[in-house]
Amino acid sequence: LQNLIEIFAQFLEPKQIIAEQSEIAQYLREWRDRYFGQTPIMLLPNTTQEVQKIIQTANEYGFKITTQGGNTGLVGGQIPQGEVLVCLKNMNQIIETRPEDDCMIVEAGAILENVQNIAKENGRYFPLSLASQGSATIGGLVSTNAGGVHVRKYGMMRALIMGLEVVLPNGEIYQELSPLRKDNTGYDLKQFFIGAEGTLGIITKACLKLVAQPKHIQVCMVGFTDEQAMIKALHFIEANCNFLSAFEMINQQALEFGLKNLIGVKNPLDKIYPYLGLLEFSSNAQNPDAIIEQILGDLLEDNIIYDAVISNSISQVNQFWNLRENMSAAQKPEGRAAKHDISIPISKIPQFMNNAELAAQEIVNGARIAAFGHISDGNIHYDVARPQNMEDDDFQEFVPIINNKIHDIVCALGGSISAEHGIGIGRAKEFQAREPITHLNLMKTIKQSFDKNNILNPRIYFN
Ligand SMILES: Cc1cc2nc3c(=O)[nH]c(=O)nc-3n(C[C@H](O)[C@H](O)[C@H](O)COP(=O)(O)OP(=O)(O)OC[C@H]3O[C@@H](n4cnc5c(N)ncnc54)[C@H](O)[C@@H]3O)c2cc1C
């Protein structure tokens, strides 16, 4: 340890080198207590050149690195298992906002919510939005190709990246930060780093795509009795207006956890339906409310929805979103759960929900299925919580069996076992078991050609 401190002290200030375990502890624990780690030392670089020096030093002395942003990742990729921890949280500056080019250049440690606010102050909108936006950093969001609630309209993080600066595992710097919308000069190299979970380089800056600021945002809560109705509603709404910006779903069990465990949360509808839908409309049209009311009226008349409430103030918009965004927190007091971040073709959602529930109940009778998420992307957070009267430790032995079965069902329906959270360390074994060998070999070839000493995030994908 003393040697490491001496090495880093050659180019970092003492306050950038944290060796005191009590200070590091919070960075070694994932907030749901699903992943814990260890590290001899944590480094807090302030500049790209310092990141470069750290990587050069790692190559020289043969130590491994795990990179961390806001520590909100849900698959443990940011939690070191003995590697040196490099945390980008000090590199959080908004370098430049260019409204005319519809872009913004930021450091990788910039917090998403700050980016959204600065875009707004400049009359623009950065549409990536997720419940962790108060802590998640741009570097982490790029590295996990984060999704969130606006994917159907605006795309995942990949669609919002115009350029990147990355320190490569060999210590060189890749930099392409210009806001070009078209550039076909050879491979689009930035794509390698988006969604690579920090395995191919440390992202230090990003050029983000901004869009027009919507003038009216309206949120409606609606009741559905089944999945088929949600799919019909989605297509009906999109056929009748072009400003649906989010369509989220909460099933009855997830709502009941929310009503029980979240402070100050109320059911927005008079009754509890099998599914609660959250519809967000973002528009610059003159009178969007009339269009929204007409659409909801038609859906009610056709018995596709059974009740609807439209937000009447900004605080109600926030209240509705608050319920949806706190679904993970609402589950925590209910104990152990087998959690899944799956996606399937939208047409297969009813079949998935049916097959998955039957399978889960067959494995653990009385398991409680809390499902919620981005239904308009076919992306469901499908959580199987332990029966009320079972101990966490007793349920734990069923977790891998449930995971395996749910993922079998997903794969049989042509879906993905990781829609938006990535593989990290938590899904590595299942990923290796299920991914075609050709894909795995291609990924190993790419990793080897970028990082021949395997120094960056070495436990992700292939631990
Ligand atoms: C309440 C809650 C809700 C969430 N909702 C969503 C959601 O709707 N959609 C969604 O996609 N995700 C969601 N997430 C997951 C999480 O917020 C994202 O994975 C986010 O992108 C991680 O950002 P971070 O800065 O916290 O990264 P970290 O957790 O610190 O790291 C995540 C991964 O990125 C790597 N990494 C971090 N910074 C860099 C960098 N500068 N260069 C290279 N690699 C780096 C890490 O090594 C790790 O592999 C949610 C999380 C929480 C806690």
The ligand as a MOL file (V3000), in Angstrom:
LIG
                    3D

  0  0  0     0  0            999 V3000
M  V30 BEGIN CTAB
M  V30 COUNTS 53 58 0 0 0
M  V30 BEGIN ATOM
M  V30 1 C -33.0970 4.2800 -8.4410 0
M  V30 2 C -32.3750 3.8930 -9.7080 0
M  V30 3 C -33.0540 3.9250 -10.9210 0
M  V30 4 C -32.4060 3.5770 -12.1010 0
M  V30 5 N -33.0990 3.6390 -13.2800 0
M  V30 6 C -32.4770 3.3300 -14.4250 0
M  V30 7 C -33.1690 3.4080 -15.6720 0
M  V30 8 O -34.3610 3.7250 -15.7280 0
M  V30 9 N -32.4890 3.1080 -16.7860 0
M  V30 10 C -31.1710 2.7610 -16.7620 0
M  V30 11 O -30.5910 2.5100 -17.8220 0
M  V30 12 N -30.4870 2.6700 -15.5940 0
M  V30 13 C -31.1050 2.9400 -14.4420 0
M  V30 14 N -30.4160 2.8680 -13.2590 0
M  V30 15 C -29.0170 2.4020 -13.2640 0
M  V30 16 C -27.9280 3.5030 -13.2090 0
M  V30 17 O -28.4020 4.7220 -12.7830 0
M  V30 18 C -27.2310 3.5890 -14.5040 0
M  V30 19 O -26.5600 2.3920 -14.7310 0
M  V30 20 C -26.2120 4.7610 -14.6120 0
M  V30 21 O -25.9370 4.8360 -15.9620 0
M  V30 22 C -24.9180 4.5890 -13.8450 0
M  V30 23 O -24.2330 5.8410 -13.7230 0
M  V30 24 P -23.1500 6.0720 -12.5560 0
M  V30 25 O -22.4490 7.3470 -12.8150 0
M  V30 26 O -23.7710 5.9040 -11.2500 0
M  V30 27 O -22.1530 4.8750 -12.8830 0
M  V30 28 P -21.5220 3.8270 -11.8760 0
M  V30 29 O -22.5670 3.0850 -11.1600 0
M  V30 30 O -20.4870 4.4660 -11.0450 0
M  V30 31 O -20.8300 2.8510 -12.9410 0
M  V30 32 C -21.5920 2.0850 -13.8340 0
M  V30 33 C -20.6570 1.4080 -14.8420 0
M  V30 34 O -20.0130 2.3880 -15.6670 0
M  V30 35 C -18.5890 2.3490 -15.4930 0
M  V30 36 N -18.1400 3.7440 -15.4930 0
M  V30 37 C -18.5540 4.7470 -14.6770 0
M  V30 38 N -17.9720 5.9080 -15.0410 0
M  V30 39 C -17.1600 5.6210 -16.0930 0
M  V30 40 C -16.2900 6.3950 -16.9160 0
M  V30 41 N -16.1250 7.7000 -16.7270 0
M  V30 42 N -15.6160 5.7620 -17.8980 0
M  V30 43 C -15.7520 4.4470 -18.1010 0
M  V30 44 N -16.5490 3.6590 -17.3570 0
M  V30 45 C -17.2560 4.2470 -16.3760 0
M  V30 46 C -18.3720 1.6310 -14.1820 0
M  V30 47 O -17.1090 0.9940 -14.1570 0
M  V30 48 C -19.5200 0.6310 -14.1810 0
M  V30 49 O -19.2170 -0.4760 -14.9720 0
M  V30 50 C -31.0420 3.1930 -12.0670 0
M  V30 51 C -30.3670 3.1740 -10.8560 0
M  V30 52 C -31.0090 3.5190 -9.6890 0
M  V30 53 C -30.2280 3.5060 -8.4080 0
M  V30 END ATOM
M  V30 BEGIN BOND
M  V30 1 1 1 2
M  V30 2 1 2 3
M  V30 3 2 2 52
M  V30 4 2 3 4
M  V30 5 1 4 5
M  V30 6 1 4 50
M  V30 7 2 5 6
M  V30 8 1 6 7
M  V30 9 1 6 13
M  V30 10 2 7 8
M  V30 11 1 7 9
M  V30 12 1 9 10
M  V30 13 2 10 11
M  V30 14 1 10 12
M  V30 15 2 12 13
M  V30 16 1 13 14
M  V30 17 1 14 15
M  V30 18 1 14 50
M  V30 19 1 15 16
M  V30 20 1 16 17
M  V30 21 1 16 18
M  V30 22 1 18 19
M  V30 23 1 18 20
M  V30 24 1 20 21
M  V30 25 1 20 22
M  V30 26 1 22 23
M  V30 27 1 23 24
M  V30 28 2 24 25
M  V30 29 1 24 26
M  V30 30 1 24 27
M  V30 31 1 27 28
M  V30 32 2 28 29
M  V30 33 1 28 30
M  V30 34 1 28 31
M  V30 35 1 31 32
M  V30 36 1 32 33
M  V30 37 1 33 34
M  V30 38 1 33 48
M  V30 39 1 34 35
M  V30 40 1 35 36
M  V30 41 1 35 46
M  V30 42 1 36 37
M  V30 43 1 36 45
M  V30 44 2 37 38
M  V30 45 1 38 39
M  V30 46 1 39 40
M  V30 47 2 39 45
M  V30 48 1 40 41
M  V30 49 2 40 42
M  V30 50 1 42 43
M  V30 51 2 43 44
M  V30 52 1 44 45
M  V30 53 1 46 47
M  V30 54 1 46 48
M  V30 55 1 48 49
M  V30 56 2 50 51
M  V30 57 1 51 52
M  V30 58 1 52 53
M  V30 END BOND
M  V30 END CTAB
M  END
